[in-house]
Structures are given as structure tokens and as C-alpha cells.
Amino acid sequence: MIQLDGSPIATSTLVAPVALETPFELLTNWDQAIEHDEELRTVYEAVQKEHRKLPPRLLLKLSIAECSIVDGRLLFRNRL
């Protein structure tokens, strides 16, 4: 294989493909994270209870206004 500049690619730079999770597996893992991750659960509950701010003890650099809950899942900027 040759790079755009014409030089060959060293075999050590090639990475084996990684199996991606199916959407079902991703959502299942996300649901488990809510149950087991204290910080994530705290953010979820703050958004759910419509608090104005996240607890300062979390030291997170995000605004609660950027968070929402859709179909029971916590979103940040409308993404999982």
C-alpha cells in the first residue's frame, strides 16, 4: 500500500479492524452504565428533576442546559 505522497506505509502503522457494537448492544451498555456509574446517574437525576445546575462536586465542564432525556436516555447536545 502507498500513501498519498508516494511513500510506502509501514506495516506497524496498520490497525486490525475492531468489531463495532450493534445499536442494541450500545443501548444495553448505556442502560447498564446509568445503573452502575454514580456520576452519570447524578447527572441523569439532575436533568430529570429539572435542576438549574449540575452539582458542583461533579466538576463537569458542561451545562445542564445542553443535557436532555429522550426515551429515558440521557443526551448531551442531542446525542448519546
C-alpha positions as CSV (number, residue, x, y, z in Angstrom):
1,M,0.0,0.0,0.0
2,I,1.2,3.5,-0.8
3,Q,0.5,6.8,0.9
4,L,-0.7,9.9,-1.0
5,D,2.9,11.2,-1.0
6,G,4.1,8.0,-2.7
7,S,5.9,6.6,0.3
8,P,5.1,3.1,1.5
9,I,3.1,2.6,4.7
10,A,5.0,0.6,7.4
11,T,3.1,-2.5,8.5
12,S,3.4,-1.4,12.1
13,T,1.0,1.5,11.3
14,L,-1.8,-0.7,10.2
15,V,-4.5,-1.4,12.7
16,A,-6.7,-4.5,12.8
17,P,-10.4,-3.8,12.4
18,V,-12.5,-3.5,15.5
19,A,-15.9,-5.0,15.7
20,L,-18.4,-2.2,16.3
21,E,-21.3,-2.7,18.7
22,T,-24.8,-3.1,17.2
23,P,-27.3,-0.3,18.2
24,F,-29.0,-2.8,20.6
25,E,-25.7,-3.6,22.3
26,L,-24.8,0.1,22.6
27,L,-28.2,0.9,24.2
28,T,-27.9,-2.1,26.5
29,N,-24.5,-0.9,27.7
30,W,-25.7,2.6,28.1
31,D,-28.6,1.4,30.3
32,Q,-26.1,-0.6,32.4
33,A,-23.9,2.5,32.7
34,I,-26.8,4.5,34.2
35,E,-27.3,1.8,36.8
36,H,-23.6,1.5,37.8
37,D,-22.0,4.9,37.2
38,E,-22.7,7.2,40.1
39,E,-21.7,10.4,38.3
40,L,-23.8,9.6,35.2
41,R,-26.7,8.7,37.4
42,T,-26.4,12.0,39.3
43,V,-26.4,14.0,36.0
44,Y,-29.4,12.0,34.8
45,E,-31.3,12.7,38.0
46,A,-30.5,16.4,37.9
47,V,-31.8,16.7,34.4
48,Q,-34.8,14.6,35.2
49,K,-35.7,16.8,38.2
50,E,-35.1,19.9,36.1
51,H,-32.4,21.4,38.3
52,R,-30.8,24.6,37.2
53,K,-27.3,23.4,37.6
54,L,-25.3,20.2,38.0
55,P,-23.9,19.5,41.4
56,P,-20.5,21.4,41.7
57,R,-18.9,18.3,43.3
58,L,-19.0,16.6,39.9
59,L,-16.5,19.1,38.5
60,L,-18.0,18.7,35.0
61,K,-17.4,21.3,32.3
62,L,-20.8,21.1,30.7
63,S,-24.1,23.0,31.2
64,I,-27.2,21.2,32.3
65,A,-29.0,23.2,29.5
66,E,-27.0,21.0,27.0
67,C,-28.5,17.9,28.5
68,S,-31.8,16.3,27.9
69,I,-33.6,13.0,28.5
70,V,-35.3,11.4,25.5
71,D,-36.9,8.0,25.7
72,G,-35.4,7.5,29.1
73,R,-31.8,8.1,27.9
74,L,-29.6,11.0,28.8
75,L,-28.4,13.0,25.8
76,F,-25.7,15.7,25.6
77,R,-26.3,18.1,22.7
78,N,-29.0,15.7,21.4
79,R,-26.5,12.7,21.2
80,L,-25.9,9.7,23.4
